Amino acid sequence: MRLTELMGALQPRRILGTADKNVRALKYRSDKCEAGDAFFALRGRDADGHDYLADAAARGAEIFFVEDAEACASLRARHERRTVVEVGNTREALALASAAFYRHPAQELLTIGITGTKGKTTTAFLLQTILEEDGIKTRMIGTVRCDWEGHYREAVNTTPESCEMQRMLREMADGGCKAVVIEVSSQGLKLSRTAGIHFDYAIFTNLSPDHIGIGEHADFAEYAYWKSRLFTQCETAILHEGAAGWEIMRQSSAAKKEILFGIEPKRENARGARKTLHACEIARLREGLLGSSFCLRDGTRFTIGLPGPHNVENALGAIAVAEDLGIEDMVIQRALRRARVPGRTETVDIGPGRIALVDYAHNGIALRHLLETLRAYEPTRLLLVFGCGGERDHKRRAEMGRVAAQMADYSVVTSDNPRREDPRGIIADITEAMDAAGGAYEIIEDRGEAIRAAVRLTEAGDMLVVAGKGHETVQIIGNESRHFDDREELKKGRKL
């Protein structure tokens, strides 16, 4: 593609050099640059792409997108034959240029974006299953995986960098996909990863304090603001009515249509939403996998293989899209009965009479919801294995420690993804809160050993929860990612 074609999607401050050049590929890492590439100097938490301009040039990059006017002039002076484009925001420029470079693939797909603190992944899996059941070839980009025809990979970020996102969308469209479900994180919105995509549907699940701290969001208000940006770029807004933060999303919305959902009927929609979905007659299911059933107002009953009211809410968000697309109830019912979500209250067989679950709950609110849900099934004892990730908000440690002390009968405190922190220091922060709350626990730093020890503690009638990592298949220690899967460790400790 010619650079002149990409320029139509941007509003550059200035261009030094000719725009009559061919663009081989778009790159944001200098070590990946090759001859003829366009390099975008992105500013990040740990590095600034402007510091790598010379390296990108040495590797053959021909075109440079920068924010810094001084860097723009300096680079041009040293490399007269290269083209330098100064823009206000290189991340937004990368997103818009990527959409144009890959010929706007989102316009060829039914696009569904999901945002919220909790429930994005579950809603995404439920919705993908429904659409596939109806014969709509659907792929996903999210926390657990990115998959499309002939491709599968575990996700690194919930929302990939924009050039990777657009490349995936193009391959999906070219492979005959008809729809894509995208988990849209607050960081993804803040970093312009979805800029240039107008979503057919945008779903809001809920909002609670998370991702606040160094390198993430300054405070809750900023976190909520970036979540709300999704609803400025969608056709239909589907909102969890009454959930914390839902009115922030609504006030920000530029959607032409609005659909509300929830468990309890709320006040009438003053702006005249075309439809509301409210669940009633919720029942707990314990045969086989833990699950839930519920009715809609017209009496139609649905069953999901996931426990708790919060999963009913997640299902409602998926049903809202499906019904608006005209998918029949019987198709939705079949899909929800068979849908499974990796690492979200995922059951693992550890022996007769015992129930073990793996879940991604990695903050105090999520852990409380999880344990409250499982308490309702009246286990003899509720046992818990958990830790906290390093280089993340330190408040999570005390919050999770307090919840564990208050709601679990016994906990094994262990390591999660310590990253470059000392795992013993993280554990000490957790157990300090547990001591203050009077919790019963032991410490086993090695996560595999902790899980196997917890299995040995179980007796008939007990429930064992391993929380924090869910679907993840690596453990990050220092700068190294080692294979580790909570589900595998549970199976190793299985009682016969």
Disulfide bonds with the S-S distance in Angstrom:
none
